[in-house]
Amino acid sequence: YEWDTWYIMDKEWTEENNATKVTSASDTTPNHASLHANGTGSYKLVSHEPGVRTTFEKNEDWWDKVAGNIEKVEFTPIGSDATRVAALLSGELDMVFSGVLPRDMMSGLRCRVLAADRLGLLVRHGHPLLSAEPARPSDLKDRSWVLHGREVLSRRWLDTRLDAHGLNPIGVSLESNSITHLLAVVEVSDCVTFLPWAAIPPEKHGRTLDRLPIPDFTWSHEIGVVHRADLLLPAAWRQLVELVRQSVAGLADPESLQASDDPPAESPHRP
């Protein structure tokens, strides 16, 4: 496989703390390095409860000057749309990064769309499924899959479609939350995956990887930041929003990206 990122850690420290075994991002029991690695960033990890909350605090020993006055950041994964809305309206949460909520849930809220993602099935170039004219949902039966973990929204959406066509349970050979890892496996096997179509590197599209357009298995999904309509985003928050926008830019249709530091427009639903 081809890896796009290598992490270098101190050998003695790693062995002393029994952290030589790599753990997946989806593991519920992290090793020592997951919470105690000696990084050099502007914020340090204070606590991490898988699926519950991750807390960061300002790193007073950072070598550079921190822009803004944010002392503490808490990330709370909430799978239910209704629960996210209640937390925003109550003031428990200040903003939410997620798929755009249904219009009937947006009363009192405002959304800034950051990107429009189109997700679908991906296979290696020359895969047997590509010879079907056209490929149908029933052709996915008894196939091997490599997918994100079940906690990922796109995986849950895919499961609803598989259920609707009577295809679950499917054979999942590998679960990984690394897009690079999933693509590397698909490229050299007959496995099927479900990812943003824009995740295919341009130099590989049509050469080693291909889209598999099957009706009812393509998802157009908007990603945005949602906050209370009466909340004025300070400059530091807008900077955070821009950082998130940049992080999703490589996984979305480029023409859909919204690059703006201006306050949200008057509409409570769209910028």
Disulfide bonds with the S-S distance in Angstrom:
none
